[in-house]
Amino acid sequence: MRYRKILHIDLDAFFCSVEELIDPSLHGTVFATGGSADRRGVVTSCSYAARKLGIHSAMPMKSALQKVPGLKVVQGHYGKYQHYSRQVMAILEDTTPLVKQISIDEAFIDVTDMSQPGCFIAQSLQKRIRQEAGLPCSIGIASNMLVAKIATNIAKSSYRGDHSPQAILEVPGGTEAGFLHDLPINELWGIGKKSATAFSLMGIKTIGDLAAQSDEFLEQQVGRFAHTLKLRALGMDERPVGSEEDVKSVSNEITFDQDIGDEEEIIRTLRYLSEKVAFRLRKQALCGKTIRLKIRWPDFETHTRQFSLSQPTNHDTVILKTSVSLLHEIWKQGKKVRLLGVAVAGLTHEMQQLSFLDEDYQKEGQLLQAMDDLKARFGNEVIKRGWEYHSRAQRD
């Protein structure tokens, strides 16, 4: 079985790391960022040297100063934090289009389609973020987002040094349940302090204990959340990596009765799928900027590729040409294909203003509107478009 390669990137003590870039004299010292103690401020971040002395995020600043009188308090440069966050996210997006940012200093990426091992990709990415943004990070690697994030947490929580851990921990595909089995139940997403305490009173203290419970028992405790909680405890998480915008998409796909390897037949299928997707978009008065191709080989190995356009579209030709370009990134002449899919994401109801010089685009829009009107009145087969398209020419 082929498993996904998902990386969870977590910038180490992000606010403090940025402050060290602004003021290098802070490096290795005991300091924290946050509000002042006399205004009921809290610690927003603290250096690893401060963590060794018991300081932690969300601690009242007054308590932190009482615990460590020599703690230096630095007022945060929040504009700088945003700047460095955008810089890191740009590096991730340059690595793969499948990025899901979950906070200012955390993100997931899906690198399943990259041939290198997950650890190699993580090490290279960690080095690049350090060199280009000047920031340390830790990375968890697993077959899904749930386990990748927990891997990062475990790798960082075991660190006891004065400087950033820059940890990397990989959980090989197929070992997720074993990795989670002995971990405290509060490591699992969806289990807060109250839930962890309640389960502990029932003798359920580890994720493995939770995974061993029956569905009926869990339903009595957490209701409809029971099924999801059980899957998480077993290390299962099929959510795709991508932004919320990417999740909203219009797509069509075909699984062939017999695997196909002829280029012209593959192109014809992409043309059909592009027309279907484009027609559905226009029918809903939608357009999108991200064109995504899905392809599955006979052994069920599945790949996705996507490309972001400069302006949103719902035109057949634009979707088709982009899909074919993506195809030629991963398909070789004669290679058999089991499934093809085309999707348009990044949807909006507003078309960007077209250039007055872009007459061809506007004329095609008028043609498509006329064709859609005919199909609406007389059915989808009433009119077909004559395509002048040659797949090899598209590659040149």
C-alpha positions in Angstrom: 0.0 0.0 0.0 1.2 3.5 -0.9 0.9 6.0 2.0 0.7 9.8 1.8 3.6 11.9 2.9 2.4 14.7 5.1 4.7 17.2 6.9 3.7 19.3 9.8 6.0 22.4 10.1 6.1 24.2 13.4 8.3 27.2 13.8 10.3 26.9 17.1 9.4 29.6 19.7 8.4 31.7 16.7 7.9 35.1 18.3 11.1 34.7 20.3 13.0 33.5 17.3 12.0 36.6 15.4 13.0 38.8 18.3 16.4 37.2 18.2 16.7 38.1 14.5 15.8 41.7 15.4 18.2 41.8 18.5 20.9 39.0 18.3 22.0 39.8 21.9 18.8 37.9 23.0 20.0 34.7 21.6 20.3 32.0 24.3 19.1 34.3 27.1 16.1 34.0 29.4 13.4 36.2 27.9 9.7 36.2 27.0 7.4 38.2 24.8 4.1 39.5 26.0 2.2 42.2 27.9 3.5 44.0 31.0 2.9 42.5 34.4 1.2 45.7 35.8 -1.5 45.4 33.1 -2.4 41.8 33.6 -0.4 40.8 30.6 0.5 37.2 29.7 3.5 35.4 28.2 2.9 35.0 24.4 6.2 33.2 23.8 9.3 32.4 25.7 12.9 31.3 24.9 13.9 27.8 25.5 16.3 29.0 28.2 13.2 30.4 30.0 11.3 27.2 29.5 13.9 25.3 31.3 13.1 27.5 34.3 9.4 26.8 34.2 8.1 29.7 32.1 5.5 28.8 29.5 3.0 30.5 27.1 -0.2 31.9 28.5 1.3 32.2 31.9 0.5 35.6 33.6 3.5 37.8 33.2 3.4 38.7 36.9 3.7 35.0 37.8 6.5 34.5 35.3 8.5 37.4 36.9 7.9 36.1 40.4 9.1 32.6 39.3 12.2 34.0 37.4 13.0 37.5 38.7 15.7 37.9 36.0 13.3 37.2 33.1 13.6 39.9 30.4 10.3 41.0 28.9 10.3 42.0 25.3 7.4 43.9 23.7 6.4 42.0 20.6 6.9 43.3 17.0 3.7 41.8 15.5 4.2 43.3 12.1 7.5 41.5 11.9 5.9 38.3 12.9 3.4 38.5 10.0 6.3 39.3 7.6 8.3 36.3 8.6 5.3 34.0 8.6 4.5 35.0 5.0 8.1 34.4 4.1 8.0 30.9 5.5 4.6 30.1 3.9 6.0 31.2 0.5 8.8 28.7 0.9 6.3 25.9 1.6 4.2 27.0 -1.4 7.3 26.9 -3.5 7.8 23.3 -2.4 4.2 22.1 -3.1 0.9 23.7 -3.9 -0.8 21.5 -1.3 -0.3 23.7 1.8 -2.7 24.2 4.7 -1.7 27.0 7.1 -3.3 26.5 10.5 -1.7 29.4 12.5 0.9 32.1 12.1 3.7 29.6 12.8 2.3 26.2 11.7 1.3 24.6 8.5 0.9 21.2 6.8 2.1 20.2 3.4 1.4 17.2 1.2 4.6 15.9 -0.5 3.3 12.5 -1.6 4.1 13.2 -5.2 7.8 14.0 -4.4 10.1 11.0 -4.9 12.5 11.7 -2.1 11.9 10.1 1.4 9.9 12.2 3.9 12.9 12.7 6.2 15.1 14.0 3.3 12.4 16.5 2.3 12.0 17.6 6.0 15.7 18.1 6.4 16.0 20.0 3.2 13.0 22.2 4.1 14.3 22.8 7.6 17.6 23.9 6.2 16.0 26.2 3.6 13.8 27.9 6.2 16.8 28.5 8.4 18.9 29.9 5.5 16.3 32.0 3.8 14.1 33.2 6.7 16.6 32.8 9.5 14.2 30.7 11.6 14.4 27.3 13.2 11.5 24.8 12.9 10.6 21.3 13.9 8.8 18.9 11.5 6.6 15.8 12.0 6.2 13.4 9.2 3.3 10.9 8.8 0.7 9.6 6.4 -1.9 12.1 7.7 -2.3 15.5 9.4 -3.4 14.1 12.7 -0.3 11.9 13.3 2.1 14.4 11.7 1.1 17.1 14.2 1.3 14.7 17.2 4.8 13.6 15.9 6.0 17.3 16.0 4.5 17.7 19.5 6.3 14.6 20.8 9.6 15.5 19.2 9.5 19.0 20.7 8.2 18.0 24.2 11.2 15.6 24.8 13.7 18.4 24.1 15.5 19.9 27.2 18.1 22.2 25.7 18.7 26.0 25.8 18.2 26.6 22.1 15.6 25.6 19.5 15.1 21.8 19.1 14.9 21.8 15.3 13.5 18.3 15.8 12.3 15.9 13.1 10.2 12.8 13.8 8.8 10.4 11.2 6.0 7.9 11.8 6.2 5.4 9.0 2.9 4.6 7.2 1.2 1.6 8.8 2.6 2.2 12.3 0.3 5.1 13.3 -1.8 3.1 15.9 1.3 1.7 17.5 2.9 5.2 17.7 -0.2 6.6 19.4 -0.9 3.6 21.6 1.0 4.6 24.8 0.7 8.4 24.5 -1.5 10.3 27.0 -5.0 10.7 25.8 -4.7 14.5 25.9 -2.3 14.3 22.9 -5.2 13.5 20.7 -7.0 16.3 18.9 -10.5 16.8 20.3 -9.6 15.8 23.8 -9.3 18.8 26.2 -8.5 18.9 29.9 -12.1 18.2 31.0 -12.5 15.3 28.6 -9.1 13.9 29.5 -10.0 14.0 33.2 -13.4 12.4 32.6 -11.9 9.5 30.6 -9.1 9.1 33.2 -11.7 8.5 35.9 -13.0 5.7 33.7 -9.5 4.2 33.5 -8.9 5.4 30.0 -5.6 7.2 30.2 -3.8 6.5 26.9 -4.8 6.8 23.3 -4.5 3.0 23.1 -7.0 2.7 25.9 -9.4 4.9 23.9 -8.9 2.9 20.7 -9.9 -0.3 22.5 -13.3 1.0 23.6 -16.4 -0.1 21.7 -18.3 2.3 19.5 -21.4 2.0 21.7 -19.5 3.0 24.8 -17.9 6.0 23.1 -21.3 7.1 21.7 -22.7 7.1 25.3 -19.8 9.4 26.3 -19.4 11.8 23.4 -22.4 11.3 21.1 -22.0 11.7 17.3 -18.3 12.6 17.8 -17.6 8.9 18.8 -16.9 7.6 15.3 -14.4 10.4 14.5 -12.8 10.0 17.9 -12.3 6.3 17.4 -10.7 6.8 14.0 -8.3 9.4 15.5 -7.3 7.0 18.3 -6.4 4.5 15.6 -4.4 7.1 13.8 -6.7 7.4 10.8 -7.3 10.8 9.2 -8.2 11.2 5.5 -8.6 14.9 5.4 -6.9 16.5 2.3 -4.1 19.1 2.8 -5.1 22.4 1.3 -6.5 25.8 2.1 -10.2 26.2 2.9 -10.5 27.9 -0.5 -9.1 24.8 -2.2 -11.6 22.6 -0.5 -14.4 24.4 -2.3 -14.2 23.1 -5.8 -16.1 21.7 -8.8 -14.8 18.5 -10.2 -15.5 15.5 -12.4 -13.5 12.3 -12.8 -13.7 9.0 -14.7 -12.5 5.5 -13.8 -11.9 3.5 -17.0 -13.3 0.0 -17.5 -9.9 -0.8 -19.0 -6.7 1.1 -18.3 -5.8 3.4 -21.2 -2.3 4.5 -22.4 -3.0 6.2 -25.7 -2.3 9.9 -25.5 -5.1 11.0 -27.8 -7.6 9.0 -25.8 -6.3 10.6 -22.6 -6.5 14.0 -24.1 -10.1 13.4 -25.3 -11.0 12.4 -21.8 -9.5 15.5 -20.3 -11.4 17.5 -22.9 -14.7 15.9 -21.9 -13.9 16.4 -18.2 -12.9 20.1 -18.7 -16.2 20.7 -20.6 -18.2 19.1 -17.8 -16.5 21.1 -15.1 -16.6 24.4 -17.0 -20.3 24.0 -17.8 -21.1 23.3 -14.1 -19.2 26.4 -13.1 -21.0 28.6 -15.6 -24.3 27.2 -14.6 -23.6 28.2 -11.0 -22.1 31.6 -12.1 -18.8 30.5 -10.6 -15.2 30.7 -11.8 -11.9 29.6 -10.2 -8.2 30.2 -10.2 -6.8 26.8 -9.3 -6.9 24.0 -11.9 -6.2 20.5 -10.5 -5.5 17.2 -12.2 -5.9 13.9 -10.6 -4.4 10.7 -12.1 -4.4 7.1 -10.9 -2.2 4.3 -12.2 -3.4 0.7 -12.5 -1.7 -0.2 -9.1 -4.0 2.5 -7.5 -1.1 4.9 -6.9 -2.7 8.3 -7.1 -1.1 11.7 -7.9 -2.5 15.2 -8.0 -1.0 18.3 -9.6 -2.4 21.9 -9.6 -1.7 25.3 -11.1 -2.9 28.7 -10.1 -4.0 31.1 -12.9 -3.5 34.8 -12.9 -7.2 35.3 -13.0 -10.2 33.0 -12.4 -11.9 31.2 -15.3 -14.8 29.0 -16.3 -13.7 28.6 -19.9 -13.3 25.1 -21.4 -10.1 25.8 -23.3 -8.2 27.4 -20.3 -9.1 24.4 -18.1 -8.2 21.9 -20.8 -4.8 23.4 -21.7 -3.8 23.7 -18.1 -4.9 20.1 -17.4 -2.9 18.8 -20.3 0.2 20.8 -19.1 -0.2 19.2 -15.7 -0.6 15.8 -17.3 2.7 16.1 -19.0 4.5 16.8 -15.7 3.8 13.3 -14.5 2.7 11.1 -17.4 5.0 9.4 -19.8 4.1 8.2 -23.3 2.3 4.8 -23.2 1.9 4.7 -19.4 -1.4 3.1 -18.4 -4.0 5.2 -16.6 -6.8 3.9 -14.5 -8.5 7.2 -13.5 -8.5 10.8 -14.6 -10.1 13.8 -12.8 -10.2 17.5 -13.4 -11.2 20.1 -10.7 -11.4 23.8 -10.4 -10.9 25.3 -7.0 -10.4 28.8 -5.5 -13.9 29.6 -6.5 -15.5 33.1 -6.7 -18.7 34.6 -8.0 -16.9 37.6 -9.4 -14.9 37.5 -12.6 -11.9 39.8 -12.7 -12.1 42.6 -15.1 -10.7 41.4 -18.4 -8.3 43.5 -20.5 -10.0 45.3 -23.4 -7.2 43.8 -25.5 -8.3 40.3 -24.6 -10.9 40.1 -27.4 -10.5 36.3 -27.9 -11.3 35.6 -24.3 -14.4 37.8 -24.4 -15.5 36.3 -27.8 -15.2 32.7 -26.4 -17.3 33.8 -23.4 -20.0 34.9 -25.7 -19.8 31.6 -27.7 -19.9 29.5 -24.5 -23.0 31.4 -23.3 -24.7 30.7 -26.6 -23.8 27.0 -26.4 -25.0 26.8 -22.8 -28.4 28.4 -23.8 -28.8 25.7 -26.5 -28.0 22.9 -24.2 -30.4 24.2 -21.6 -33.2 24.3 -24.2 -32.5 21.1 -26.1 -30.1 18.9 -24.0 -26.4 18.5 -23.7 -25.9 16.6 -26.9 -27.5 19.3 -29.2 -24.2 20.9 -30.0 -20.5 19.9 -29.8 -17.5 22.1 -30.1 -15.0 21.6 -32.9 -11.6 21.5 -31.1 -8.4 22.5 -32.8 -6.0 21.0 -30.4 -2.9 18.9 -30.7 -1.4 17.5 -27.5 2.2 17.5 -28.6 2.0 21.0 -29.8 0.8 22.0 -26.3 4.1 20.8 -24.9 6.2 22.9 -27.2 
